[in-house]
Amino acid sequence: MLKARKKITRKELKHDPLMDTIYKFRQFWGIHQTNISRYGGIILVALVLSVLVIRWRSTQDEKARAVTGIAFIEFGSGNYNTVISQLVPVVDEYSGLKSFGSGLFLLARSELFVGDTVNAELHFQLFLDEYGQIPLLKCGAYGGLGIIAESRKEYIAAARLFESATLTAREKSSQVRYAILAGRNFLLADAPEETIKLLNPFLEIENLDFQAASKIKALITAAELKAQRG
């Protein structure tokens, strides 16, 4: 048999937790209403702006991805000037966006291929500053800068850049290729000891390509002769 519900007394109602909370909130609101309204408005504006920025960046990412996709096709066809004309106008707008990393790298490579070393250097460096966390392309950017430095006969700078490419590259074949370039530039810079120190460990690689091994041995031999002559 159900028991009759106990009536709530005035005393209990007076100390009801919910009613106490409502009462305290009303007091707090009365005292701080102006500040809450002001800062609440600021927070609301900040939230709206954040949403708008996120939507804008998403739209920009889509545009950058589309432009980069077209540039890939043109680059693969050897149309380097087309790649440059497509990407140069959007560098300032898209640089820093995740989807534009490959596009910026393609731009720098295209400029290098057409002999525009000034802008190629600028965009390779910008790529390293903005997208240096992409290992595969990072070593290519260092390599591109190394080629530019070597073309200017800045052999020590070129050697260091190729050395950075060697350390950054993930594939063994790329490491060997960049190490050979670095060793050659150290030799050209009259730093044969650096050539020997860099290249000797590569001779211990198992199944080293015959052609690569021959180049490394030739550079080490030339470096040893140069070191002996003082």
Sequence and secondary structure as in RCSB ss.txt:
>XXXX:A:sequence
MLKARKKITRKELKHDPLMDTIYKFRQFWGIHQTNISRYGGIILVALVLSVLVIRWRSTQDEKARAVTGIAFIEF
GSGNYNTVISQLVPVVDEYSGLKSFGSGLFLLARSELFVGDTVNAELHFQLFLDEYGQIPLLKCGAYGGLGIIAE
SRKEYIAAARLFESATLTAREKSSQVRYAILAGRNFLLADAPEETIKLLNPFLEIENLDFQAASKIKALITAAEL
KAQRG
>XXXX:A:secstr
         HHHHHT HHHHHHHHHHHHHHHHHHHHHHHHHHHHHHHHHHHHHHHHHHHHHHHHHHHHHHHHHHH
HTT HHHHHHHHGGGHHHHTT GGGHHHHHHHHHHHHHTT HHHHHHHHHHHHHHHTT HHHHHHHHHHHHHHHH
HTT HHHHHHHHHHHHHH  SHHHHHHHHHHHHHHHHHTT HHHHHHHHGGGGGSTT  HHHHHHHHHHHHHHHH
HHHH 
